Amino acid sequence: MKFISTIAFLLVLFSTNVAAQAGFGALYYDGDVVGTIVPPAAAPMTGKDPIYPITNGVDNQLPVAGVGPGDKHYHGGKWAVHLVTFLMDVEPYLLTSEHEIMDAYDAGDITITRAMEADFKCPIQRTPKG
């Protein structure tokens, strides 16, 4: 049941109104909004490419991909889910890249929790949306 609710959570994150169309979604990659193909296919415990859904971020916060097409370590969207949560005493702010997430972690603003049961497959388009 936890796996199903996590996948439902990810689907909500990916179905955004930021230039989204039926069957497509968006996420951040290196500061750009890029397209995704939704719905993803479940692939528990098989992820290789880091993706960071932000559980309690600012309005319109999209998930953040750690790698993408053209990167040496991109595996075609075999996402290893890392849930990002702002600490209760921290005012959430927009995160748009893996680098920003690591900076927020180093600053003690967020926690990062590996959610292997939520891993999934979903390719992204490197061309920025908009």
Secondary structure, 3 states (H helix, E strand, C coil): CHHHHHHHHHHHHHCCCCCCCCCEEEEEECCEEEEEECCCEECCCCCCEEEECECCCCCCCCCEECCCCCCCCCCCCEEEEEEEEECCCCCCCCCCCHHHHHHHHHCCCEEEEECHHHCEECCEEEEECC
